[in-house]
């Protein structure tokens, strides 16, 4: 697990073991999520009214249901300020990913987006499944390859082949057409890894149950014992102190998305991880589920 060669939060490389489990072959799709909502009348976080007490530093005019929508810029921008390409759009939700005027036409087989952590958990328990831990997710993404940079090996485009839906060109203003997708792509559009799993890199980030930490501190091997089924269950280290929303716990997301580009975020790799506030819904985060053997019995 982990990597010492990219971003600080992935370090250190360490061993961990997980029990066997089954995993969804691809991220949960719009069609699958629709079935869940039809069956349960579930209302996602992005569709619910917001309590000003939860968002003391927010502009009250923006405290209306909505979600974050990516907007390509017309030229290079300051990459330190994500507000240059993310906008909070009232009325954006999983049915209207880019805002009230947008729809899902033709996107039934795309990963569902605009789902907060709680929404992913609600789907999973309805489906009789669970969300993976970070260790389970990373184990699955590696597909049996040890210590490789990508889910398929060490080369980004082996023999020139595009292996995942990631951003080609300079983010967030220049799109080089290496593949035909803008935004999410139908699941299974790119080759699976050695475990038969699709979209373990790129397309959408995926929620895991672990709380975020700046490094893999707690799970690292002490002397004799390799951590078994590691899981970060305390939110204490997860807060983004000094930033907007600093009181909201963050969970680990994995896999990178269609917005990841080498000039900004080379995170379409099994070791890569990002902390995401649990109430965040965006156009580039989705999830997939697992089944552990004790559930299957
Ligand atoms: Cu990224």
Boltz pocket constraint, residues with backbone or C-beta under 6 A from the ligand:
constraints:
  - pocket:
      binder: B
      contacts: [[A, 256], [A, 257], [A, 259], [A, 260], [A, 261], [A, 265], [A, 266], [A, 267]]
      max_distance: 6.0
